[in-house]
Amino acid sequence: MNQQLQKALLALRYGVFLVMFMWTIDKFINPGHASKVFAHFYFFDGLSESLAYIIGAIQMAIIIAFVVGFKKRFSYGAVFIMHAISTFSSFAKYLDPWGPKNLLFFAAWPMLAAIYALYLLRDEDKLLTVKN
């Protein structure tokens, strides 16, 4: 059972990392999109390109720590908080699930649950992690 648990936790960690990585890379490739997201969902208007890069760099450091299992309490917790903020900031989308593109936002909930499970089981998640 332990080997199966290790593989399951690794799959969850890599899956979550892939999504978070794409969202992070977006801040570098398309900082204008990041600015629009911050304005619409986080009520932070006028995110500069420089600030998008800084946020992206911090987020990249956190998700790299997460994917390699470094400082799990911090990195898994930070990923959970980042995704929870993203999930809850989209609350209006959940009230109109069949509105334009809104149904896709529901994918945030199982991912949030997966990150929560990873956080709870962080001490058991040892496959392909750094020793710290």
C-alpha positions in Angstrom: 0.0 0.0 0.0 2.8 2.4 0.8 4.3 2.1 -2.7 0.9 2.8 -4.2 0.4 5.8 -1.9 3.8 7.2 -3.0 2.9 6.9 -6.6 -0.5 8.5 -6.1 1.0 11.4 -4.2 3.7 11.9 -6.9 1.1 11.9 -9.6 -0.9 14.5 -7.7 2.1 16.7 -7.1 3.2 16.6 -10.7 -0.3 17.3 -12.0 -0.7 20.3 -9.7 2.7 21.5 -10.6 1.9 21.4 -14.3 -1.1 23.6 -13.9 0.7 26.0 -11.5 3.7 26.1 -13.9 1.6 27.1 -16.8 -0.1 29.9 -14.8 3.3 31.1 -13.6 4.9 31.0 -17.1 2.0 33.1 -18.3 3.2 36.0 -16.2 6.5 36.0 -18.1 5.2 35.3 -21.6 2.0 37.4 -21.4 2.3 39.9 -18.5 -0.7 41.8 -20.1 -2.9 38.8 -19.5 -1.7 38.7 -15.9 -2.6 42.3 -15.5 -6.1 41.7 -16.8 -6.5 38.7 -14.4 -5.4 40.7 -11.4 -7.7 43.6 -12.3 -10.7 41.3 -12.9 -10.4 38.7 -10.2 -8.2 40.4 -7.5 -9.4 44.0 -7.9 -5.7 45.1 -8.4 -5.8 47.4 -11.4 -2.6 48.4 -13.2 -0.3 45.5 -12.6 2.9 46.6 -14.3 5.0 44.3 -16.4 7.8 44.5 -13.8 5.5 43.5 -11.0 4.1 40.6 -13.0 7.7 39.4 -13.5 8.4 39.7 -9.7 5.2 37.9 -8.8 6.0 35.2 -11.4 9.5 34.8 -10.0 8.3 34.4 -6.4 5.6 32.0 -7.6 8.1 30.0 -9.7 10.4 29.6 -6.7 7.5 28.3 -4.6 6.2 25.8 -7.2 9.7 24.5 -7.8 10.1 23.9 -4.1 6.7 22.2 -4.2 7.5 19.9 -7.1 10.7 18.7 -5.5 9.2 18.4 -2.0 11.5 21.1 -0.4 10.2 22.5 2.9 6.9 20.8 2.4 5.0 22.6 5.2 5.8 25.9 3.6 5.8 25.0 -0.2 2.7 22.8 -0.1 0.9 25.3 2.1 1.9 28.2 -0.1 0.6 26.4 -3.2 -2.6 25.6 -1.4 -3.1 29.3 -0.4 -2.3 30.5 -3.9 -4.8 28.2 -5.4 -7.4 28.8 -2.7 -7.2 32.5 -3.4 -7.6 31.9 -7.1 -10.5 29.5 -6.6 -12.4 31.8 -4.2 -11.8 34.9 -6.2 -13.7 33.3 -9.1 -16.8 32.9 -6.9 -19.1 34.8 -9.3 -18.3 32.3 -12.1 -19.7 29.4 -10.0 -23.0 31.3 -9.6 -23.5 31.2 -13.4 -22.0 27.8 -14.4 -23.4 27.8 -17.9 -22.3 31.3 -18.7 -19.5 31.9 -21.3 -16.5 29.8 -20.3 -17.6 29.6 -16.7 -17.9 25.8 -16.5 -14.1 25.5 -16.8 -13.7 27.3 -13.5 -15.2 24.3 -11.7 -11.9 22.4 -12.4 -10.4 24.5 -9.7 -12.3 22.6 -6.9 -10.9 19.1 -7.5 -7.4 20.7 -7.8 -7.9 22.5 -4.5 -8.9 19.2 -2.9 -5.8 17.5 -4.4 -3.5 20.2 -3.0 -5.3 19.9 0.4 -4.7 16.1 0.3 -1.1 16.7 -0.6 -0.7 19.1 2.3 -2.3 16.7 4.8 -0.1 13.8 3.5 3.1 15.8 3.0 5.1 13.7 5.4 4.1 10.6 3.4 5.0 12.1 0.1 8.6 11.0 -0.3 8.9 9.7 -3.9 11.3 11.9 -5.9 11.6 14.6 -3.2 14.6 16.2 -1.7 15.6 15.3 1.8 15.3 18.3 4.1 
